[in-house]
Amino acid sequence: MESALIEGSGGVFDVHVDGAQVWSKHEKDRFPEHHEVLEAIGKLKGR
């Protein structure tokens, strides 16, 4: 699994893993807690 920061503008904060979006600040209207990102990745990977 790789990670990369892609800079944007307008407060965009999305997390994508292997092409799948696991978090979107725009949809949730907030930044995630650290554990929320890890849980979302775990669910995506079937863990």
Residue frames relative to the residue before (quaternion, step in Angstrom):
aa qw qx qy qz dx dy dz
M 1.0000 0.0000 0.0000 0.0000 0.00 0.00 0.00
E 0.1675 -0.7848 0.5926 0.0703 3.55 -0.96 0.91
S 0.1473 -0.7615 0.6190 0.1239 3.53 -1.25 0.40
A 0.0141 0.7795 -0.6257 0.0267 3.53 -1.21 0.60
L 0.3323 -0.7079 0.5858 0.2127 3.52 -1.15 0.66
I 0.0703 -0.7658 0.6391 0.0130 3.53 -0.81 1.08
E 0.3090 -0.7875 0.5066 0.1663 3.53 -0.36 1.24
G 0.0551 -0.7840 0.6182 0.0067 3.51 -1.10 0.81
S 0.3767 -0.6958 0.5454 0.2765 3.53 -1.21 -0.47
G 0.7439 0.4320 -0.2861 0.4220 3.54 -1.27 0.19
G 0.6351 -0.5711 0.3346 0.3980 3.60 1.14 0.50
V 0.3363 0.7471 -0.5066 0.2685 3.59 1.17 0.42
F 0.1171 0.7602 -0.6342 0.0790 3.56 -0.96 0.89
D 0.1316 0.7794 -0.5938 0.1504 3.55 -0.24 1.30
V 0.1946 -0.7498 0.6207 0.1212 3.54 -1.15 0.68
H 0.0377 -0.7870 0.6153 -0.0257 3.54 -0.80 1.13
V 0.0828 -0.7720 0.6293 0.0334 3.55 -1.06 0.83
D 0.8366 -0.0760 0.0013 0.5425 3.55 -0.68 1.12
G 0.7437 -0.4234 0.2095 0.4730 3.56 0.99 0.87
A 0.6482 0.4928 -0.3182 0.4855 3.61 1.26 -0.16
Q 0.3877 -0.7122 0.5346 0.2381 3.57 -0.91 0.91
V 0.1148 -0.8086 0.5750 0.0478 3.57 -0.82 1.01
W 0.7909 0.0558 -0.0672 0.6057 3.60 1.25 -0.19
S 0.0052 0.7729 -0.6345 0.0047 3.54 -1.11 0.74
K 0.3963 -0.7149 0.5262 0.2344 3.56 -0.66 1.11
H 0.6085 0.5649 -0.3466 0.4365 3.58 1.07 -0.72
E 0.7091 0.4487 -0.2642 0.4754 3.61 0.91 -0.88
K 0.7502 0.3937 -0.2085 0.4886 3.60 0.96 -0.87
D 0.3232 -0.7860 0.4613 0.2547 3.58 1.33 -0.34
R 0.7440 0.2592 -0.2238 0.5738 3.57 1.14 0.71
F 0.5393 -0.5717 0.4966 0.3684 3.52 -1.32 0.27
P 0.4768 -0.6797 0.4664 0.3051 3.60 -1.04 0.60
E 0.4626 -0.5762 0.5735 0.3537 3.50 -1.33 0.28
H 0.6767 -0.5128 0.3409 0.4037 3.57 -1.16 0.61
H 0.6939 0.4939 -0.2812 0.4422 3.58 0.83 -1.01
E 0.6053 0.5708 -0.3627 0.4199 3.61 1.08 -0.59
V 0.6421 0.5013 -0.3229 0.4819 3.58 1.02 -0.75
L 0.6625 0.5055 -0.3086 0.4587 3.58 0.91 -0.90
E 0.6466 0.5123 -0.3150 0.4692 3.61 0.99 -0.80
A 0.6545 0.5109 -0.3133 0.4610 3.59 0.95 -0.85
I 0.6417 0.4990 -0.3202 0.4865 3.59 1.02 -0.77
G 0.6369 0.5329 -0.3239 0.4532 3.59 0.98 -0.82
K 0.6518 0.5085 -0.3119 0.4683 3.59 0.95 -0.83
L 0.6402 0.5260 -0.3173 0.4612 3.55 1.01 -0.83
K 0.7301 0.4169 -0.2165 0.4963 3.57 1.02 -0.86
G 0.5083 -0.6806 0.4018 0.3419 3.60 1.28 0.07
R 0.4997 0.6516 -0.4265 0.3792 3.57 1.08 0.66
